[in-house]
């Protein structure tokens, strides 16, 4: 049996490319925050995670340039060996302070943060409990651990309690949830979740990749609910609001120290370059000094959500700048994406298994730097496409 046979037999993507409705790996020639250019055509970007619009902020770009001049383009080694800079430790200190935890640890990507943290903490005899809609990096982190994985229905606290109740008291338990769920824009119900974890002796980790910079004055989901002290671990990435690349985990000093010495994805990966660390630091400073960006972002999100609903679109349970347009059918989802794309609006089509069958959607997301004029044009285009395809 040829192990490559599956590769030769995989034709779905090639068929979509030939049919002109393949929506992935689109090579952009320019990306300027709220706008992008594809084959010479300028488009409004409503498919990015650049929530605060900081990828083009002068302070962020200048910080990255200065870091390259001082440190070069790469650390060329693991944090364990030659790859730790003073810049990394400064970033860790300021991130911990920002999210309200004693310590933080910076990884090379958000994916590696979840892989390393979960697999380091969940050992033989332990159980990790995941929301069914958790990000793939959380699922993969659980798979890499030596423990058992259990799952509960999305944001269903009754089901979570059933799962927790079924786990023997002598097993270590870690519950991991997204704070802001990346596909449908809803929020984990921490006021209900935290008491359940305490009742059954489980620790709680919140993945705030999409929530830091957005919720809780930019400090994330726990701050949004006023529950920072009750959440054990807070994780986030630099590739969203921090306008960079990397990730971090924050929590008690002893826990972070343990992860630092046991997370394989940290120990065996090169550290993030100085330019990425400096960009994240500068982005954090902008969050502190320009809180109006976060206010503007959430204002735009509310206006867009209300407008979509008035037009007759289904936006699910979104409460955030991630606003799904739920369609529930693969072909209609791709048809809507293509029409929007052809008319200058960039969004992301999402089908199973990224979402449950019947929840196929167009993922739209917004930035603090979107203008009122851009948003009006997006709504006009969505209305035209919705009527043409029969969605509204």
Secondary structure as GFF3:
##gff-version 3
##sequence-region A 1 392
A	DSSP	alpha_helix	5	9	.	.	.	ID=ss1
A	DSSP	alpha_helix	12	19	.	.	.	ID=ss2
A	DSSP	beta_strand	30	31	.	.	.	ID=ss3
A	DSSP	beta_strand	35	38	.	.	.	ID=ss4
A	DSSP	beta_strand	41	45	.	.	.	ID=ss5
A	DSSP	three_ten_helix	54	56	.	.	.	ID=ss6
A	DSSP	alpha_helix	58	71	.	.	.	ID=ss7
A	DSSP	alpha_helix	86	99	.	.	.	ID=ss8
A	DSSP	beta_strand	103	107	.	.	.	ID=ss9
A	DSSP	alpha_helix	110	121	.	.	.	ID=ss10
A	DSSP	beta_strand	127	131	.	.	.	ID=ss11
A	DSSP	alpha_helix	136	144	.	.	.	ID=ss12
A	DSSP	beta_strand	148	152	.	.	.	ID=ss13
A	DSSP	alpha_helix	157	165	.	.	.	ID=ss14
A	DSSP	beta_strand	173	178	.	.	.	ID=ss15
A	DSSP	alpha_helix	190	199	.	.	.	ID=ss16
A	DSSP	beta_strand	203	207	.	.	.	ID=ss17
A	DSSP	three_ten_helix	216	218	.	.	.	ID=ss18
A	DSSP	alpha_helix	221	224	.	.	.	ID=ss19
A	DSSP	three_ten_helix	228	230	.	.	.	ID=ss20
A	DSSP	beta_strand	233	237	.	.	.	ID=ss21
A	DSSP	beta_strand	247	251	.	.	.	ID=ss22
A	DSSP	alpha_helix	253	262	.	.	.	ID=ss23
A	DSSP	alpha_helix	264	267	.	.	.	ID=ss24
A	DSSP	alpha_helix	274	289	.	.	.	ID=ss25
A	DSSP	alpha_helix	292	311	.	.	.	ID=ss26
A	DSSP	beta_strand	322	326	.	.	.	ID=ss27
A	DSSP	alpha_helix	330	342	.	.	.	ID=ss28
A	DSSP	beta_strand	345	346	.	.	.	ID=ss29
A	DSSP	beta_strand	348	350	.	.	.	ID=ss30
A	DSSP	beta_strand	361	365	.	.	.	ID=ss31
A	DSSP	alpha_helix	372	389	.	.	.	ID=ss32
###
